[in-house]
Amino acid sequence: MNSPRSGWLLGALRANFLTGLVVLVPVGLTAYIFWTAIGIIDSWVLPWIPERYNPSAYIGADVHGIGSVIFLVFCVVVGYFAKGLIGRWILRWGELIVGRMPLVRSVYQALKQIAETVFQQGETTFDRACLIEYPRKGLWAMAFYSTTTKGEILEKTPDVGKMISVFLPTTPNPTSGFLLFVPESDVIFLDMSVEDAAKLVISAGLVYPVPKSNVPALQGGNEDR
């Protein structure tokens, strides 16, 4: 029969083990993903580098990440020239040629749209989290404010009044979801940051942000795991 002390010890070991997993799993997976991504970039870039210009030939060993550094420098150089007059002319000329290739044109335009959405700097991003009643009245869903609805959509709904565009993410993958046009009066804006709202969506409601005013009172608690 187990003694109370041995039961307490097993419980403490289990709690420490789970805490260690919570700390190590995100760190380990993040390091693994970046390490693997760097290796993939190296495998793509290094075969194009002539042997006499390959830094590994001078170092005497393959250095993980050399190809990624070369790729980074190459992107910076291409971006610099693409902003110039000659670069823009070459880019338009190349897109004109691609635009005449039926299958290639569709693939290129789709990839270009995705790249511009993900990497374009200076564009407006989600800056507020909100609640909307979805999929029916009485049920509330987390969403992200996008923009004020404009153009034809607003013109075709004159009786609705002011509307806003919101992105309704899915759980646990917030990169997919639905674009909804909602009357502004039906939206409840939240004080939590977009990052905290994304954590709430990804964790399926398991990780709640702690209000700053309550932080001292929650020391030792598990409200924000």
PyMOL commands that set and color helices and strands:
alter all, ss='L'
color gray80, all
select helices_A, chain A and resi 4-48+51-53+55-59+66-82+85-98+102-119+151-155+184-186+194-202+212-214+216-218
alter helices_A, ss='H'
color red, helices_A
select strands_A, chain A and resi 128-133+140-148+163-169+177-183+188-189
alter strands_A, ss='S'
color yellow, strands_A
deselect
rebuild
show_as cartoon
